[in-house]
Amino acid sequence: MKKKEKQNKRLKIIPLGGLEQIGMNITAFEYEDSIIVVDCGLAFPEDDMYGVDLVIPDVTYLKDNLDKVKGFFITHGHEDHIGAIPYVLRDVNVPIYATKLTMALINHKLEEHDMLKKVKSKVVKYGQHINLGCFRVEFIKTNHSIQDAAALAIYSPVGIVVHTGDFKVDYTPVFGDAIDLQRFGEIGKKGVLALLCDSTNAERPGFTNSEKTVGKTLDNIFAEHKDTRIIIATFASNVDRVQQIINSADKFGRKVVIEGRSMVNIISIASELGYLSLPDNILIDVEQLKSYPDERTVIITTGSQGESMAALSRMASGMHRKVTIKPTDTIVFSSHPIPGNEKSVTGVINDLMLKGADVIFEDVHVSGHACIEDIKLIYSLVNPKYSIPVHGEYKHRIAQSKIAEELGYDSEHIKLISSGDVLEIDEDSAEVTGQVPVGNIMVDGLGVGDVGNIVLRDRQRLAEDGIIVVVMTLENGSGQLLAGPDIVSRGFVYVRNSESLMDEAKTVLDRTMEYCMDHGISDWGKIKNEVKDALGDFVWKETMRRPMIMPIIMEV
């Protein structure tokens, strides 16, 4: 009996997303009747998710345990950590805790979804402790490619868990203070049960460069291209990068245009809160570009990841209404492609080069994530009993587990878990004891979750092989064929060039309907199946394709 009681007293760590991909980060921590949730992010759709706008985590577990859920703690303001909040909080409406800039970005999202007044939120300062249920949570200053990033020390009845969030070690940040390594060390001395550490750059040797190094590179680019217009694409959320571009523009006497909706939003929020300092009159509207010579202007734009609807992609394809790429332009990619985006980015670079522009895409970026030596530093300061690599694809997390091995951790103390695993942990042991439902909820337009695997499979088939619609009219009562069957196809073959194929298909259908009439088959379901089978077999033999076949029966 005692053993069972002890088992109930363990901390449960339950990742609900984010452990198989870069994106959709959300982790629940549960002890007895208290659950707190760290982050609530979205993922962007894969190539085969036709028409899907974004993907959010399945939070069935939180909905089923709503009375236990006390609050959300958000580490920083990137989409893969805050993007799902407006969707998840419709069902799990509990308070949100975050730092100042992060909360401003969350509030902007909630306002867009008309939820601002419905959600309780609290801005937290570094070093502040929040007590919720069985937990106490402390926010620790870190550095990342967006300001106000935080690590969390989660104090539970069985020990302290440190969650780094996304972080890097930057001793000379552009804005604000360096990462609070002293606090990591102090918490490490108290004894830390587990470390959930960012794995994104766990394959990269050495230390991550300071964000300030990009400023020098930008200055060099501005000095070397004094006679051209400069267009710089970067992440909208990287306020420090934008600051450095503005600093360089100011130094070289150029006016700055901000282009792209997300860029405009974040920059206006950051400058209102004092995270961005803008020299007087440096910003101009895109309409005013005509009033200045090219060599006196800089455009900061979204689209560094090759996103099809972002401003730079539209400029590259000639679809942008206000900016036309000229052969005299210098275009700078101030980012690395996120894994999976390489093809899109290359496509945009090619389009820009075809227009004659000079494209620079090397050495104008430093990562926001810790490389191997920085990860080792955090481990040595925190000195956790258990290593739980998080944030990244499996290969990134394996790389971090190898770092932990080098530091002397054995397989018992390195826990590579998957989304949905319930890891029960205390001083004596850490083991996966079960699974909870997890998965992708797809958002398409205003629909949340109405596009599931079946709809997606249909879209994939339509995209790959097209559709054939078979229309026929039957007489009410007797079931005799009055008209048809007629064939309409879309995305299958170009009908004008395939008349003989369509004629043969019509013959197959005529024979099938004769067979149905002769054998007294009047059930619509059976007729539809006969039509699908006969036409499907014929089309496969002739074309090696499997279009969707949709029989439509009308009755008169």
C-alpha positions as CSV (number, residue, x, y, z in Angstrom):
1,M,0.0,0.0,0.0
2,K,2.8,2.3,0.9
3,K,4.5,1.9,-2.5
4,K,1.3,2.8,-4.3
5,E,0.9,5.9,-2.1
6,K,4.5,6.9,-2.9
7,Q,3.8,6.5,-6.7
8,N,1.0,9.0,-6.5
9,K,3.3,11.5,-4.9
10,R,5.6,11.8,-8.0
11,L,5.7,14.8,-10.3
12,K,4.3,14.1,-13.8
13,I,6.0,15.9,-16.8
14,I,3.7,15.6,-19.8
15,P,4.8,17.1,-23.1
16,L,1.7,17.7,-25.3
17,G,3.7,18.8,-28.3
18,G,7.1,20.1,-29.5
19,L,9.3,17.0,-29.1
20,E,9.2,15.8,-32.7
21,Q,9.6,19.1,-34.5
22,I,10.6,22.7,-34.2
23,G,7.3,24.2,-33.1
24,M,4.1,23.6,-31.1
25,N,5.8,23.6,-27.7
26,I,3.6,22.9,-24.8
27,T,4.3,20.9,-21.6
28,A,2.1,20.1,-18.6
29,F,3.6,19.7,-15.1
30,E,1.2,17.8,-12.7
31,Y,1.4,17.1,-9.0
32,E,-1.7,15.7,-7.3
33,D,-4.5,18.2,-8.0
34,S,-2.4,20.9,-9.6
35,I,-1.4,21.3,-13.3
36,I,0.7,24.1,-14.7
37,V,1.5,24.5,-18.4
38,V,4.7,25.9,-19.9
39,D,4.2,27.5,-23.4
40,C,1.4,27.1,-25.9
41,G,2.7,27.2,-29.4
42,L,1.7,26.5,-32.9
43,A,3.4,24.7,-35.8
44,F,3.3,25.7,-39.4
45,P,1.7,23.2,-41.8
46,E,3.8,20.6,-43.6
47,D,3.9,20.6,-47.4
48,D,1.2,17.9,-47.6
49,M,-1.3,19.7,-45.4
50,Y,-3.1,21.4,-48.4
51,G,-5.0,24.5,-47.4
52,V,-4.2,24.3,-43.7
53,D,-3.1,27.7,-42.2
54,L,-1.6,26.5,-39.0
55,V,-1.4,23.5,-36.6
56,I,-2.1,23.7,-32.9
57,P,-1.7,21.0,-30.2
58,D,-4.4,18.6,-29.0
59,V,-5.2,19.7,-25.4
60,T,-7.7,17.0,-24.7
61,Y,-5.8,16.1,-21.5
62,L,-6.1,19.6,-20.2
63,K,-9.8,19.8,-21.0
64,D,-10.4,16.5,-19.2
65,N,-8.5,17.8,-16.2
66,L,-9.8,21.4,-16.3
67,D,-10.3,21.6,-12.6
68,K,-6.6,20.9,-12.0
69,V,-5.2,23.4,-14.5
70,K,-4.0,26.5,-12.6
71,G,-2.2,28.6,-15.3
72,F,0.1,29.0,-18.3
73,F,3.7,30.2,-18.0
74,I,5.1,31.5,-21.2
75,T,8.9,31.6,-21.8
76,H,9.0,34.0,-24.7
77,G,7.0,35.6,-27.5
78,H,7.8,33.4,-30.6
79,E,4.9,31.8,-32.5
80,D,6.0,28.3,-31.7
81,H,5.5,29.2,-28.0
82,I,2.5,31.6,-28.0
83,G,0.7,31.0,-31.3
84,A,-1.9,28.6,-30.0
85,I,-3.0,30.6,-27.0
86,P,-6.1,32.2,-28.6
87,Y,-7.3,28.7,-29.7
88,V,-6.4,26.7,-26.6
89,L,-7.8,29.3,-24.1
90,R,-11.3,29.0,-25.6
91,D,-11.5,25.7,-23.8
92,V,-8.9,26.0,-21.1
93,N,-9.4,29.6,-19.8
94,V,-6.9,30.0,-17.0
95,P,-4.5,32.9,-16.2
96,I,-1.4,33.5,-18.2
97,Y,2.0,34.6,-16.7
98,A,4.7,36.1,-18.9
99,T,7.3,38.9,-19.1
100,K,6.4,42.4,-20.4
101,L,7.1,42.1,-24.1
102,T,5.9,38.5,-24.3
103,M,2.6,39.5,-22.7
104,A,2.2,42.5,-25.0
105,L,2.5,40.1,-28.0
106,I,0.0,37.7,-26.4
107,N,-2.4,40.5,-25.7
108,H,-2.2,41.6,-29.4
109,K,-3.2,38.1,-30.4
110,L,-6.0,37.9,-27.9
111,E,-7.3,41.3,-29.1
112,E,-7.4,40.0,-32.7
113,H,-9.5,37.1,-31.5
114,D,-11.8,39.3,-29.4
115,M,-10.6,37.5,-26.2
116,L,-8.6,40.2,-24.4
117,K,-11.3,40.8,-21.8
118,K,-12.0,37.1,-21.3
119,V,-8.5,36.1,-20.3
120,K,-6.7,36.9,-17.0
121,S,-3.0,37.8,-17.5
122,K,-0.2,38.9,-15.3
123,V,3.1,40.5,-16.3
124,V,6.0,38.9,-14.3
125,K,9.4,40.4,-13.6
126,Y,12.7,38.3,-13.5
127,G,13.3,36.9,-10.1
128,Q,9.6,37.0,-9.2
129,H,7.9,33.9,-7.8
130,I,4.4,32.8,-8.7
131,N,2.6,30.4,-6.4
132,L,-0.1,28.2,-8.0
133,G,-1.5,25.1,-6.4
134,C,1.4,22.8,-5.4
135,F,3.9,24.8,-7.6
136,R,6.0,27.9,-7.2
137,V,7.5,29.2,-10.5
138,E,10.4,31.6,-10.8
139,F,11.3,33.5,-14.0
140,I,15.0,33.7,-14.8
141,K,16.6,36.1,-17.3
142,T,17.9,34.5,-20.5
143,N,18.9,35.7,-23.9
144,H,17.3,34.7,-27.2
145,S,16.5,36.1,-30.6
146,I,13.6,38.0,-29.1
147,Q,13.8,40.1,-26.0
148,D,12.3,39.3,-22.6
149,A,13.0,35.5,-22.9
150,A,12.9,33.6,-19.6
151,A,13.9,30.2,-18.2
152,L,11.6,28.8,-15.5
153,A,12.6,27.3,-12.2
154,I,9.6,25.1,-11.2
155,Y,9.6,24.3,-7.5
156,S,7.5,21.2,-6.8
157,P,7.1,19.1,-3.6
158,V,9.5,16.5,-5.1
159,G,12.2,18.9,-6.2
160,I,13.1,21.7,-8.6
161,V,12.8,21.4,-12.3
162,V,14.5,24.0,-14.5
163,H,13.0,24.6,-18.0
164,T,15.4,26.7,-20.1
165,G,12.9,27.8,-22.7
166,D,14.7,28.8,-25.9
167,F,18.0,30.4,-24.9
168,K,21.5,31.4,-25.8
169,V,24.3,32.7,-23.7
170,D,25.0,36.3,-24.8
171,Y,27.3,38.4,-22.6
172,T,26.9,41.5,-24.8
173,P,23.2,41.6,-25.8
174,V,22.0,44.5,-27.9
175,F,19.3,45.5,-25.3
176,G,19.0,44.7,-21.6
177,D,21.1,42.4,-19.5
178,A,23.1,39.2,-20.1
179,I,21.6,35.8,-19.1
180,D,21.5,35.5,-15.3
181,L,24.1,32.7,-15.0
182,Q,24.5,33.5,-11.3
183,R,20.9,32.5,-10.6
184,F,21.2,29.3,-12.6
185,G,24.2,28.5,-10.3
186,E,22.4,29.4,-7.1
187,I,19.4,27.2,-8.0
188,G,21.9,24.4,-9.0
189,K,23.4,24.6,-5.5
190,K,19.9,24.0,-4.0
191,G,19.8,20.7,-5.9
192,V,17.9,20.4,-9.1
193,L,15.8,17.3,-9.9
194,A,15.6,17.7,-13.7
195,L,16.7,20.0,-16.5
196,L,14.5,20.5,-19.6
197,C,17.0,22.1,-22.0
198,D,16.7,23.6,-25.5
199,S,18.2,21.1,-28.1
200,T,17.9,23.2,-31.3
201,N,21.6,23.7,-31.7
202,A,22.8,20.7,-29.8
203,E,24.6,19.4,-33.0
204,R,26.6,22.7,-33.4
205,P,30.1,22.8,-31.8
206,G,31.4,25.8,-29.9
207,F,29.6,28.8,-28.4
208,T,26.8,30.8,-30.0
209,N,28.1,34.3,-31.2
210,S,26.7,37.4,-29.6
211,E,23.9,39.2,-31.4
212,K,26.2,42.3,-31.4
213,T,28.5,40.7,-34.0
214,V,25.8,41.0,-36.6
215,G,25.9,44.8,-36.1
216,K,29.5,44.9,-37.4
217,T,28.6,42.8,-40.4
218,L,25.7,45.1,-41.2
219,D,27.9,48.1,-41.0
220,N,30.3,46.5,-43.4
221,I,27.5,45.8,-45.9
222,F,26.2,49.4,-45.7
223,A,29.8,50.7,-46.2
224,E,30.3,48.4,-49.3
225,H,26.9,49.2,-50.9
226,K,26.7,53.0,-50.6
227,D,25.1,53.4,-54.1
228,T,22.3,50.9,-53.9
229,R,19.0,50.5,-52.1
230,I,19.3,47.9,-49.4
231,I,16.5,45.4,-48.6
232,I,17.0,43.3,-45.5
233,A,14.8,40.3,-44.7
234,T,14.8,39.0,-41.1
235,F,12.4,37.5,-38.5
236,A,9.8,40.0,-37.4
237,S,10.3,39.0,-33.8
238,N,14.0,39.7,-33.7
239,V,13.7,43.2,-32.3
240,D,17.5,43.4,-31.6
241,R,18.3,42.6,-35.3
242,V,15.9,45.3,-36.4
243,Q,17.5,47.7,-33.9
244,Q,20.9,47.0,-35.4
245,I,19.7,47.5,-38.9
246,I,18.2,50.9,-37.9
247,N,21.4,51.8,-36.1
248,S,23.4,51.1,-39.3
249,A,20.8,53.0,-41.5
250,D,21.1,56.0,-39.1
251,K,24.9,55.9,-39.2
252,F,24.9,55.9,-43.1
253,G,22.1,58.5,-43.4
254,R,19.4,56.3,-44.8
255,K,15.6,56.3,-44.2
256,V,13.9,53.0,-43.1
257,V,10.7,51.4,-44.4
258,I,9.1,48.6,-42.4
259,E,7.3,46.2,-44.7
260,G,5.2,43.1,-43.7
261,R,2.2,43.0,-41.3
262,S,3.9,41.0,-38.5
263,M,7.0,43.2,-38.7
264,V,4.9,46.4,-38.4
265,N,2.9,44.9,-35.4
266,I,6.0,43.7,-33.4
267,I,8.0,46.9,-34.1
268,S,5.2,49.2,-33.0
269,I,4.7,47.1,-29.8
270,A,8.4,47.0,-29.0
271,S,9.0,50.7,-29.6
272,E,5.9,51.6,-27.4
273,L,7.3,49.5,-24.6
274,G,10.8,51.0,-25.0
275,Y,12.5,47.8,-26.3
276,L,13.5,49.6,-29.6
277,S,15.0,53.1,-29.8
278,L,14.2,54.9,-33.1
279,P,16.1,58.0,-34.1
280,D,13.8,60.9,-34.9
281,N,12.1,60.8,-38.3
282,I,14.1,57.7,-39.5
283,L,11.0,55.7,-40.3
284,I,9.1,56.5,-43.5
285,D,6.0,55.0,-45.1
286,V,6.4,52.7,-48.1
287,E,4.5,55.4,-50.1
288,Q,7.3,57.9,-49.4
289,L,10.0,55.7,-51.1
290,K,9.5,57.6,-54.3
291,S,10.6,60.9,-52.6
292,Y,14.1,59.6,-51.7
293,P,16.9,58.3,-53.9
294,D,17.5,54.6,-53.6
295,E,20.9,54.9,-52.0
296,R,19.3,56.8,-49.1
297,T,16.7,54.1,-48.2
298,V,16.6,50.7,-46.5
299,I,13.6,48.3,-46.5
300,I,13.3,45.9,-43.5
301,T,10.9,43.1,-44.5
302,T,9.4,39.8,-43.6
303,G,9.9,36.7,-45.7
304,S,13.4,35.5,-44.7
305,Q,12.0,31.9,-44.7
306,G,10.6,32.0,-48.2
307,E,7.0,32.1,-47.0
308,S,4.8,32.5,-50.1
309,M,2.6,35.3,-48.8
310,A,5.4,37.3,-47.0
311,A,6.5,40.7,-48.3
312,L,9.9,39.6,-49.8
313,S,8.4,36.6,-51.6
314,R,5.8,38.9,-53.2
315,M,8.6,41.4,-54.2
316,A,10.6,38.5,-55.7
317,S,7.6,37.2,-57.8
318,G,6.6,40.8,-58.9
319,M,3.4,40.6,-57.0
320,H,4.1,43.3,-54.4
321,R,2.0,46.4,-55.1
322,K,4.4,49.0,-53.8
323,V,8.0,47.7,-54.1
324,T,9.5,46.6,-57.4
325,I,12.9,44.8,-57.3
326,K,15.5,46.6,-59.4
327,P,18.8,45.3,-60.8
328,T,20.6,47.9,-58.6
329,D,19.1,46.5,-55.3
330,T,21.2,44.8,-52.6
331,I,19.1,42.2,-50.8
332,V,20.3,40.7,-47.5
333,F,18.9,37.5,-45.8
334,S,19.6,38.1,-42.1
335,S,18.5,34.6,-41.0
336,H,19.2,30.9,-41.6
337,P,16.5,28.8,-43.1
338,I,14.6,26.8,-40.5
339,P,14.9,23.1,-41.2
340,G,12.4,22.3,-43.9
341,N,12.3,25.8,-45.4
342,E,15.5,25.5,-47.5
343,K,13.7,24.9,-50.8
344,S,11.4,27.9,-50.4
345,V,14.3,30.2,-49.4
346,T,16.4,29.1,-52.4
347,G,13.4,29.7,-54.7
348,V,13.0,33.3,-53.5
349,I,16.8,33.9,-53.8
350,N,16.7,32.6,-57.4
351,D,13.7,34.9,-58.3
352,L,15.6,37.9,-56.8
353,M,18.8,37.1,-58.7
354,L,16.8,36.6,-62.0
355,K,15.7,40.2,-61.5
356,G,19.4,41.2,-61.4
357,A,19.6,42.0,-57.7
358,D,22.7,41.4,-55.6
359,V,21.7,38.8,-52.9
360,I,23.8,38.4,-49.7
361,F,22.8,35.4,-47.5
362,E,26.0,34.5,-45.6
363,D,27.3,35.6,-42.2
364,V,24.4,38.1,-41.6
365,H,22.9,36.0,-38.8
366,V,23.7,34.5,-35.5
367,S,21.4,31.9,-33.9
368,G,19.2,32.5,-30.9
369,H,19.9,29.0,-29.5
370,A,22.7,27.6,-27.4
371,C,25.5,25.6,-29.1
372,I,27.2,22.6,-27.5
373,E,29.6,24.6,-25.1
374,D,26.7,26.8,-23.9
375,I,24.6,23.7,-23.2
376,K,27.5,22.2,-21.2
377,L,27.7,25.5,-19.2
378,I,24.1,25.4,-18.2
379,Y,24.4,21.7,-17.2
380,S,27.5,22.5,-15.1
381,L,25.7,25.4,-13.3
382,V,22.3,23.6,-12.8
383,N,23.8,20.1,-12.2
384,P,20.5,18.3,-12.5
385,K,19.9,14.7,-11.4
386,Y,18.0,14.0,-14.7
387,S,18.5,15.3,-18.2
388,I,15.3,15.7,-20.3
389,P,16.3,17.1,-23.7
390,V,13.4,19.2,-25.2
391,H,12.7,21.6,-28.1
392,G,13.7,20.1,-31.4
393,E,13.5,17.2,-33.8
394,Y,14.6,13.7,-32.5
395,K,18.1,14.2,-34.0
396,H,18.6,17.4,-32.0
397,R,17.5,15.8,-28.8
398,I,19.7,12.8,-29.4
399,A,22.6,15.2,-29.8
400,Q,21.8,16.8,-26.4
401,S,21.6,13.3,-24.8
402,K,25.2,12.7,-26.2
403,I,26.3,15.9,-24.5
404,A,24.8,14.7,-21.2
405,E,26.6,11.3,-21.7
406,E,29.9,13.2,-22.1
407,L,29.1,15.0,-18.9
408,G,28.8,11.7,-17.1
409,Y,25.0,11.0,-17.2
410,D,24.0,7.3,-17.7
411,S,21.0,6.1,-19.6
412,E,19.0,5.9,-16.4
413,H,19.3,9.6,-15.9
414,I,18.8,10.8,-19.5
415,K,15.1,10.7,-20.5
416,L,14.3,11.0,-24.2
417,I,10.5,11.2,-24.1
418,S,8.0,11.8,-26.8
419,S,4.9,14.0,-27.0
420,G,2.1,12.4,-25.0
421,D,4.4,10.5,-22.6
422,V,3.7,10.8,-18.9
423,L,7.1,10.9,-17.2
424,E,6.7,10.3,-13.4
425,I,9.7,11.6,-11.6
426,D,11.0,12.0,-8.0
427,E,14.4,11.7,-6.2
428,D,14.5,7.9,-6.6
429,S,13.3,7.3,-10.2
430,A,12.0,8.7,-13.5
431,E,9.9,6.5,-15.7
432,V,7.3,6.8,-18.4
433,T,4.2,5.3,-16.9
434,G,1.6,6.0,-19.6
435,Q,0.4,8.1,-22.5
436,V,-2.1,10.9,-23.0
437,P,-3.8,11.8,-26.3
438,V,-1.8,14.2,-28.4
439,G,-1.7,15.2,-32.0
440,N,-2.2,18.0,-34.6
441,I,-5.4,20.1,-34.6
442,M,-5.5,21.8,-38.0
443,V,-6.8,25.4,-38.4
444,D,-8.1,26.3,-41.8
445,G,-9.7,29.7,-42.1
446,L,-12.2,30.0,-39.3
447,G,-12.5,26.2,-38.8
448,V,-10.5,24.7,-35.9
449,G,-10.2,21.0,-36.0
450,D,-12.8,20.5,-38.8
451,V,-10.0,19.4,-41.2
452,G,-8.9,16.0,-39.9
453,N,-6.9,13.2,-41.4
454,I,-9.8,12.0,-43.6
455,V,-10.3,15.5,-45.1
456,L,-6.5,15.9,-45.5
457,R,-6.3,12.5,-47.2
458,D,-9.0,13.6,-49.6
459,R,-7.1,16.8,-50.4
460,Q,-4.0,14.9,-51.0
461,R,-5.8,12.6,-53.5
462,L,-7.4,15.5,-55.2
463,A,-4.0,17.2,-55.5
464,E,-2.2,14.1,-56.7
465,D,-4.8,12.5,-59.1
466,G,-7.8,14.8,-59.4
467,I,-11.5,13.9,-59.3
468,I,-14.0,12.3,-61.7
469,V,-17.7,13.0,-61.1
470,V,-20.2,10.6,-62.6
471,V,-23.8,12.0,-62.9
472,M,-26.9,9.9,-63.7
473,T,-30.7,10.2,-63.3
474,L,-32.9,7.3,-62.2
475,E,-36.7,7.1,-62.3
476,N,-38.4,7.2,-59.0
477,G,-39.9,3.8,-58.1
478,S,-38.8,1.7,-61.0
479,G,-35.1,2.7,-60.6
480,Q,-34.6,2.8,-64.4
481,L,-31.8,4.8,-65.9
482,L,-33.3,7.9,-67.5
483,A,-30.1,10.0,-68.3
484,G,-26.4,9.5,-68.1
485,P,-24.1,8.3,-66.8
486,D,-22.1,11.5,-67.7
487,I,-18.5,12.1,-66.8
488,V,-17.1,15.4,-65.5
489,S,-13.4,15.5,-64.5
490,R,-11.1,18.0,-62.8
491,G,-7.4,17.7,-62.3
492,F,-7.4,14.2,-63.9
493,V,-6.6,14.6,-67.6
494,Y,-7.1,17.4,-70.0
495,V,-10.3,16.2,-71.6
496,R,-9.9,17.8,-75.1
497,N,-6.7,15.8,-75.6
498,S,-8.2,12.6,-74.1
499,E,-11.4,12.1,-75.9
500,S,-10.9,8.4,-76.7
501,L,-10.1,7.7,-73.0
502,M,-13.3,9.4,-71.9
503,D,-15.3,7.6,-74.6
504,E,-14.0,4.2,-73.3
505,A,-14.7,5.3,-69.7
506,K,-18.3,6.1,-70.8
507,T,-18.6,2.6,-72.4
508,V,-17.4,1.0,-69.1
509,L,-20.0,3.0,-67.2
510,D,-22.8,2.1,-69.7
511,R,-21.9,-1.6,-69.3
512,T,-21.9,-1.3,-65.5
513,M,-25.3,0.4,-65.4
514,E,-26.7,-2.3,-67.8
515,Y,-25.4,-5.0,-65.4
516,C,-27.1,-3.2,-62.4
517,M,-30.4,-2.9,-64.3
518,D,-30.3,-6.5,-65.5
519,H,-29.6,-7.8,-62.0
520,G,-32.3,-5.6,-60.4
521,I,-29.8,-3.6,-58.3
522,S,-31.7,-0.5,-57.2
523,D,-29.9,0.3,-53.9
524,W,-28.1,3.6,-54.5
525,G,-25.2,2.6,-52.3
526,K,-24.6,-0.6,-54.3
527,I,-24.9,1.2,-57.6
528,K,-22.3,3.8,-56.5
529,N,-19.9,1.1,-55.4
530,E,-20.3,-0.8,-58.7
531,V,-19.6,2.5,-60.6
532,K,-16.6,3.3,-58.4
533,D,-15.1,-0.2,-58.7
534,A,-15.6,-0.5,-62.5
535,L,-14.4,3.0,-63.4
536,G,-11.5,2.9,-60.8
537,D,-10.2,-0.4,-62.3
538,F,-10.4,0.9,-65.9
539,V,-8.7,4.3,-65.1
540,W,-5.9,2.5,-63.2
541,K,-5.2,0.1,-66.0
542,E,-5.2,2.9,-68.6
543,T,-3.4,5.7,-66.7
544,M,-1.9,4.2,-63.5
545,R,-3.7,6.9,-61.6
546,R,-6.3,6.7,-58.8
547,P,-8.5,9.9,-59.0
548,M,-11.3,10.3,-56.5
549,I,-14.5,9.0,-58.1
550,M,-17.7,10.6,-57.0
551,P,-21.0,9.2,-58.4
552,I,-24.0,11.5,-58.1
553,I,-27.5,10.0,-58.5
554,M,-30.6,12.2,-59.1
555,E,-34.1,10.9,-58.9
556,V,-37.1,12.1,-60.9
